Amino acid sequence: MNNPYLAIFCLFLFALLLGVGFVIISHFIGQKRPSTAKMMPYECGIDPLGAPRAEFSVKFFLVAMIFIVFDVEVAFLFPWAVLFKGFMKAGLGGFVFAEMMIFMGILLMGLIYVYGKKALKWE
């Protein structure tokens, strides 16, 4: 029985048992000294100011979505750059380059649109 996945299974089982074992041991051995400061939300040592359900501006989420869009662009650029030399040898370099420029152009139009709407301006 020479299963190649047996070693990986044993490794995952060992990691799972180790993690669960440490949590159980710390539950029984760990010191339990609750205080009012430790029982406060976030246990930061500072009394909370205001309600914990504060509203956030939509700008936070908008900037995060814009970041994700341009992060995906970089994620597509790296494999393309690695494989581009192979495409050049196969005679497809011009076609592949034109496709990437179209992709970059679409993203550039999106960046111009976002900049025109002043979505990146922080107030």
Secondary structure as the mmCIF struct_conf table of DSSP 4:
data_model
#
loop_
_struct_conf.conf_type_id
_struct_conf.id
_struct_conf.beg_label_comp_id
_struct_conf.beg_label_asym_id
_struct_conf.beg_label_seq_id
_struct_conf.end_label_comp_id
_struct_conf.end_label_asym_id
_struct_conf.end_label_seq_id
TURN_TY1_P TURN_TY1_P1 PRO A 4 TYR A 5
HELX_RH_AL_P HELX_RH_AL_P1 LEU A 6 ILE A 29
BEND BEND1 GLY A 30 GLY A 30
TURN_TY1_P TURN_TY1_P2 THR A 36 MET A 39
BEND BEND2 MET A 40 MET A 40
HELX_RH_3T_P HELX_RH_3T_P1 PRO A 41 GLU A 43
BEND BEND3 GLY A 45 ILE A 46
BEND BEND4 GLY A 50 GLY A 50
BEND BEND5 PRO A 52 ARG A 53
HELX_RH_AL_P HELX_RH_AL_P2 VAL A 58 LYS A 89
TURN_TY1_P TURN_TY1_P3 ALA A 90 GLY A 91
HELX_RH_AL_P HELX_RH_AL_P3 GLY A 93 GLY A 116
TURN_TY1_P TURN_TY1_P4 LYS A 117 LEU A 120
#
